[in-house]
Amino acid sequence: MKFTQNLIALAACFLPLIAGAPTTQLHSKVQNPHAQNVVPNSYIVVFKKDIDSATIESEYASVNQILSRRDSAHKGIGSKYDLEHFKGYQIEADVATIGHIASSPQVAYIEKDGKMKANALTTRSGAPWGLNNISHKQSNSTNSISHRMTNSTTDYTYDDSAGSDTTEFAGRATWGKNFIVGSKDTDENGHGTHCAGTIGGATFGVSNKAKLVAVKVLDGEGSGSNAGVIAGIEWVGKNAGPKSVLSMSLGGEKSDALNAAVESTIKAGITVVVAAGNENADASNSSPASAPNAITVGAIDKTNTRAEFSNFGPVLDVFAPGVDVLSAWIGNNTAVNTISGTSMATPHVAGLSAYLIGLENLETPAAVVARIQSLASKGVIPNPENSKNLVAYNGNGA
C-alpha cells in the first residue's frame, strides 16, 4: 500500500496522542492477555467495523512511525486483512508498542496470535466406511450411493494443503496460495491431501466431481498461527465466488478475530465447514469451531457413536465419519492412509456441501446448513453430549 503525503501528515499529528497514552489501555483491548499457546510477540489488531480506507492508511502510517522510533528487532506489521466485514493486521512488536497501538480509537480489540494445529490423530488400521455411512440412514452399510452429476462447485481445502499430483484428483486440484513462509508449494504433512481426498477424490470423495483449490496455512508439522489462518481466509474471500465451500480441518483456542474473519467470508456467500476439535470438550471454547455461522462438525465411528476424542456442545451442527477414515496421502500418486479426527469428519461435510450445492442449486450458506440438517439422520448417536443429534446423510440410500 502507498501512503499519500496527506495521510502521513495526519499520522504525524496523531502520533503524540498515541505515544503519550497510558499503557493500562493495553489490558482493556488485548482480549486474551493470559493466553499461553501463542506465537511469541505476535498480535492481531482488529479495527472498528465502520473504519474507512483513508483512516486505515493513517493507522498504518502512525504505527510505522512508532516502530521507527523504537530500537527493536521485531518485524513490525505483517499481513493486512481487508475483508468487507473484517479489517485489521498482524504485527510483531513488544508490549509497550502494543500498548500505544491499543490507545488508538480506531482499534476495536487486539489478540495475542494463537497457535493453530491440524485436528487429526495418529494413524490407525481400518477400512473405508465414511462414504457408505454418509449415503445410508443405517450404519455399517457396505456400498455408497449418490447422484451421477457434473459438479462445478469449487472446494477450498484449507490447512497444510492438498497434493495435486495424486491420481485421486484427476486434474481437478489446483494450487491456490501458500502462507507458510519458506515452505514448498506442496503438502509436506499428508493431512491436507487426506482431507481433500475425502472431499473430492475419485475413490474416496463425497463430491468426486468438485474442483479443489489448495490453500496452505499449516507447516509440515501440522502447525500454524491465527494470523496465517486469517490471511488464508482473506485470500479465499477475495478469490472464491459465491457457492464455493471452504473446508477448515484445524483449530486452536477461541479467537474473536478468527471467528470474525470466518463470518465475513460467510457473508460473502462462501459456505465454511470447520472441525469441532479433538479435546473431548465443549467446542465453544475453540476457533474456528465456535464461529456462529460456520458448519461445525463432530466425529462419529462406524456405529454412529461419538468418537471419544470429538468435541461437542451446542455449537456443533452435525456429526460425520471421523474414525479410521481411509483417503489419499502423500509419497506417491497412489498413496493412501487411514487416520482419525474431527479433521476427517469435516471434509465429509464439506464434500456433502459441495454435492448439495451442485445438485440442488442452493444459493446461500444458510440454505446449505439447513439442507444438511434436514437430510441428516436424527437421534442415532447414543452419546451426543448436549450436541445436535444429527449424522450427515446425502439423502440417497435407505
C-alpha positions in Angstrom: 0.0 0.0 0.0 1.2 3.6 -0.8 0.8 6.3 1.7 -0.1 9.8 0.4 1.6 12.9 1.9 -1.7 14.0 3.4 -2.1 10.7 5.2 1.4 10.8 6.5 0.9 14.3 7.8 -2.3 13.2 9.6 -0.3 10.3 11.0 2.4 12.6 12.3 -0.3 14.8 14.1 -1.8 11.7 15.7 1.5 10.2 16.8 2.0 12.3 20.0 -1.5 11.3 21.2 -0.6 7.6 20.8 2.8 8.0 22.3 1.5 9.7 25.4 -1.3 7.3 26.1 -1.3 5.3 29.3 -0.2 1.7 28.8 -3.0 0.4 31.0 -5.3 0.6 28.0 -3.4 -2.4 26.7 -5.1 -4.7 29.2 -8.6 -3.5 28.2 -8.2 -4.1 24.5 -6.0 -7.2 24.5 -8.7 -9.8 24.8 -6.5 -12.8 25.7 -3.7 -11.4 27.9 -3.2 -14.7 29.7 -3.2 -17.0 26.7 -0.2 -19.4 26.7 -0.4 -21.3 23.4 0.7 -18.3 21.3 3.2 -17.1 18.8 5.8 -15.0 20.8 5.4 -11.2 20.3 2.8 -11.6 17.6 -0.6 -9.9 17.8 -3.7 -9.4 15.7 -5.1 -5.9 15.7 -8.7 -5.6 14.7 -10.2 -2.2 13.5 -13.7 -1.0 14.3 -16.2 -2.0 11.7 -17.0 1.4 10.4 -13.4 2.4 9.6 -12.7 3.7 6.1 -9.7 3.2 3.8 -8.1 6.6 4.4 -8.2 6.1 8.2 -6.7 2.6 7.9 -3.8 4.1 5.9 -3.4 6.7 8.6 -3.3 4.0 11.2 -0.6 2.1 9.4 1.5 5.3 9.0 1.1 6.0 12.7 2.2 2.5 13.7 5.2 2.6 11.4 6.3 5.9 12.9 6.1 4.4 16.4 8.2 1.5 15.3 10.7 3.7 13.6 11.3 5.4 17.0 11.9 2.2 18.9 15.1 0.2 18.8 13.5 -3.2 18.3 14.4 -6.4 16.4 10.7 -7.2 16.0 9.4 -7.3 12.4 6.5 -4.9 12.7 3.4 -5.0 10.6 2.9 -8.3 8.6 -0.3 -9.4 7.0 -3.0 -6.8 6.4 -6.6 -8.0 6.4 -9.1 -6.3 4.2 -12.4 -8.3 4.1 -15.6 -6.4 3.8 -16.7 -7.1 7.3 -13.3 -7.6 8.9 -10.3 -5.3 8.7 -7.0 -5.4 10.7 -3.4 -6.6 10.7 -0.9 -8.8 12.3 2.1 -7.2 14.0 5.3 -8.5 15.7 6.1 -6.0 18.4 6.9 -5.6 22.1 4.3 -5.0 24.8 5.0 -1.2 25.0 4.3 -0.8 21.3 1.1 -2.8 21.6 0.0 -0.5 24.4 0.5 2.5 22.2 -1.5 0.8 19.4 -4.3 -0.1 21.7 -4.8 3.5 22.6 -6.0 4.4 19.1 -9.7 5.0 19.0 -9.9 3.1 15.7 -8.8 -0.2 17.3 -11.7 -2.4 18.4 -9.5 -5.0 20.1 -6.2 -6.9 20.0 -5.4 -10.6 20.4 -2.3 -12.4 21.1 -1.7 -14.5 18.0 -2.7 -18.1 18.9 -1.2 -21.2 17.5 -3.2 -23.5 15.2 -3.0 -27.2 14.6 -4.4 -29.9 12.4 -7.3 -31.7 14.0 -6.1 -35.2 13.2 -4.9 -38.0 15.4 -2.4 -40.9 15.0 -2.7 -43.4 12.2 -4.8 -46.5 12.8 -5.6 -49.6 10.9 -9.0 -49.8 9.3 -11.1 -49.8 6.1 -13.0 -47.2 4.2 -16.6 -46.7 5.5 -17.3 -43.0 5.6 -18.8 -42.8 2.1 -21.1 -45.8 2.9 -22.2 -44.2 6.1 -23.0 -40.8 4.6 -25.2 -42.3 1.9 -27.3 -44.6 4.2 -29.5 -44.0 7.2 -28.3 -47.2 8.8 -24.7 -47.6 10.0 -22.4 -50.4 8.7 -23.7 -50.3 5.1 -21.4 -51.8 2.5 -22.0 -49.6 -0.5 -22.3 -45.9 -1.3 -25.0 -44.2 -3.3 -25.0 -40.7 -4.9 -26.5 -39.0 -8.0 -24.2 -39.0 -11.0 -23.7 -35.4 -11.9 -21.3 -32.8 -13.2 -20.4 -30.6 -10.2 -19.0 -27.1 -10.9 -18.7 -26.3 -7.2 -15.2 -25.3 -6.0 -14.0 -26.5 -2.6 -11.1 -24.7 -1.0 -9.2 -27.2 1.1 -7.5 -25.3 3.8 -4.7 -26.5 6.1 -1.3 -28.0 5.2 -2.7 -28.1 1.6 -3.6 -30.8 -0.9 -1.1 -32.7 -3.0 -2.4 -32.1 -6.6 -0.2 -34.9 -8.1 -2.2 -37.8 -6.7 -4.4 -39.7 -9.3 -7.3 -39.2 -6.9 -8.0 -35.7 -8.2 -7.8 -36.4 -11.9 -6.7 -32.9 -12.8 -9.4 -31.2 -10.7 -7.0 -30.0 -8.0 -5.1 -26.7 -8.4 -2.7 -24.7 -6.2 -4.2 -21.6 -4.6 -1.9 -19.8 -2.1 0.9 -20.7 0.3 1.0 -18.7 3.6 3.9 -20.7 5.2 7.0 -18.6 4.6 9.9 -20.6 3.2 7.8 -23.8 2.5 7.3 -25.6 -0.7 4.0 -25.2 -2.7 3.0 -28.8 -1.8 1.6 -30.8 1.0 4.5 -31.7 3.3 2.4 -33.4 6.0 -0.3 -35.5 4.3 -3.2 -34.2 6.4 -4.4 -31.8 3.6 -4.2 -34.4 0.9 -6.2 -36.8 3.1 -8.9 -34.2 3.7 -9.0 -33.2 0.0 -9.4 -36.9 -0.9 -12.5 -37.2 1.3 -14.0 -34.0 -0.2 -13.5 -34.8 -3.8 -11.2 -37.7 -4.6 -12.2 -40.1 -7.3 -12.3 -43.1 -5.0 -12.8 -41.5 -1.5 -14.6 -38.3 -2.3 -18.1 -37.4 -1.2 -18.3 -34.9 -4.2 -16.0 -36.6 -6.7 -16.6 -34.0 -9.4 -15.8 -30.9 -7.4 -12.9 -28.6 -8.3 -10.3 -28.4 -5.5 -8.1 -25.4 -4.6 -5.3 -25.9 -2.1 -4.6 -23.1 0.5 -1.6 -23.8 2.8 -1.7 -22.3 6.3 -0.1 -25.1 8.3 3.5 -26.3 8.1 4.9 -29.8 7.6 4.3 -30.5 11.3 0.6 -29.5 11.0 1.1 -26.2 12.9 0.4 -22.6 12.1 -1.0 -19.4 13.6 -4.3 -17.5 13.8 -2.6 -14.7 11.8 -1.7 -17.0 9.0 -5.1 -18.7 9.0 -6.9 -15.3 8.8 -4.6 -14.3 5.9 -5.7 -17.5 4.1 -9.4 -16.8 4.8 -9.0 -13.3 3.3 -7.4 -14.8 0.2 -10.3 -17.2 -0.2 -12.8 -14.4 0.5 -11.3 -12.4 -2.4 -10.7 -15.2 -4.8 -13.6 -17.6 -4.4 -17.0 -17.0 -5.9 -20.4 -17.5 -4.2 -21.4 -21.1 -3.8 -17.8 -22.1 -3.1 -17.0 -24.2 0.0 -14.1 -23.5 2.4 -13.1 -26.6 4.5 -11.0 -25.9 7.6 -9.7 -29.1 9.4 -7.8 -27.2 12.0 -8.3 -25.5 15.4 -7.0 -23.6 18.4 -8.1 -21.6 21.4 -11.1 -19.4 20.9 -10.3 -16.2 18.9 -12.8 -13.5 18.2 -10.6 -12.2 15.4 -10.5 -15.6 13.6 -14.3 -16.1 14.1 -14.9 -12.6 12.7 -12.9 -13.4 9.6 -14.9 -16.6 9.1 -18.2 -14.7 9.5 -17.1 -12.1 6.9 -16.4 -14.9 4.4 -19.8 -16.5 5.0 -21.5 -13.1 4.4 -19.7 -13.1 1.0 -21.7 -16.3 0.1 -19.0 -18.9 0.9 -20.0 -21.9 2.9 -17.4 -22.6 5.6 -17.1 -26.0 7.2 -14.9 -26.4 10.3 -13.7 -29.1 12.6 -15.1 -29.2 16.2 -11.7 -30.2 17.6 -10.3 -33.3 19.3 -10.2 -32.4 23.0 -13.4 -34.2 24.1 -14.5 -30.8 25.3 -17.1 -28.0 24.6 -16.3 -26.7 21.1 -17.5 -23.3 22.1 -14.0 -22.7 23.6 -12.2 -23.3 20.3 -11.9 -21.5 17.0 -12.9 -21.6 14.2 -15.3 -24.2 15.7 -17.2 -21.5 17.6 -17.8 -19.3 14.6 -21.6 -18.8 14.8 -22.5 -19.4 11.1 -19.8 -21.9 10.2 -20.9 -25.6 9.9 -19.1 -27.2 12.8 -18.6 -30.9 12.5 -18.0 -33.5 15.2 -16.8 -37.1 14.6 -18.5 -40.4 15.0 -17.3 -44.0 14.5 -18.9 -46.6 12.2 -21.5 -47.5 14.9 -22.7 -43.8 15.0 -21.1 -43.3 18.4 -19.5 -40.0 19.1 -15.7 -40.5 18.9 -14.0 -40.5 22.3 -11.9 -37.5 21.2 -14.6 -35.4 19.5 -15.5 -32.1 20.9 -19.2 -31.5 21.5 -21.8 -28.9 22.5 -24.5 -26.5 21.2 -22.2 -25.0 18.6 -21.9 -28.3 16.7 -24.2 -28.5 13.6 -23.7 -32.1 12.6 -21.6 -35.2 13.1 -19.8 -37.2 10.3 -17.4 -40.2 10.0 -14.1 -39.4 11.7 -12.6 -42.6 13.0 -10.4 -44.9 10.9 -11.0 -42.9 7.7 -9.2 -44.1 4.6 -8.2 -41.4 2.0 -5.4 -40.2 -0.2 -1.9 -39.5 1.1 1.5 -38.1 0.1 4.6 -40.0 -1.0 3.5 -41.2 -4.4 0.4 -40.6 -6.7 -1.4 -43.7 -5.4 -0.6 -43.5 -1.6 -3.4 -43.8 0.9 -3.6 -43.7 4.7 -6.1 -44.3 7.5 -6.4 -41.7 10.2 -8.9 -40.3 12.7 -10.0 -36.9 14.0 -12.6 -34.2 13.5 -10.3 -33.2 10.7 -11.6 -36.3 8.9 -15.2 -35.7 9.7 -15.1 -32.1 8.4 -14.3 -32.9 4.7 -17.2 -35.4 4.6 -19.5 -32.4 5.3 -17.5 -30.1 3.0 -17.9 -32.6 0.2 -21.6 -33.0 1.1 -22.0 -29.2 1.0 -20.4 -29.1 -2.5 -22.5 -32.0 -3.7 -25.8 -30.5 -2.5 -24.9 -27.0 -3.9 -24.3 -28.6 -7.3 -27.3 -31.0 -7.1 -29.9 -28.6 -5.7 -28.5 -25.2 -6.7 -28.5 -24.0 -3.1 -27.9 -20.2 -3.1 -26.6 -19.3 0.4 -24.5 -20.8 3.2 -27.6 -20.7 5.4 -29.5 -22.8 2.8 -26.7 -25.3 2.8 -26.6 -25.9 6.6 -30.4 -26.0 6.7 -30.5 -28.7 4.0 -27.7 -30.7 5.6 -29.6 -30.7 8.9 -32.9 -31.5 7.3 -31.4 -34.6 5.5 -29.4 -35.8 8.5 -30.1 -39.0 10.4 -31.7 -37.9 13.7 -31.4 -39.3 17.2 -29.0 -42.1 16.3 -26.0 -41.0 18.4 -26.1 -42.6 21.9 -23.7 -40.0 23.4 -24.1 -36.6 21.8 -23.2 -34.7 25.0 -25.5 -31.7 24.5 -24.9 -31.6 20.8 -27.4 -31.7 18.0 -28.1 -35.4 17.5 -27.6 -35.3 13.7 -25.4 -37.5 11.4 -24.6 -36.3 7.9 -26.5 -38.0 5.1 -26.8 -37.3 1.4 -30.4 -38.4 1.1 -29.9 -41.2 -1.4 -29.7 -44.5 0.5 -32.1 -46.5 2.7 
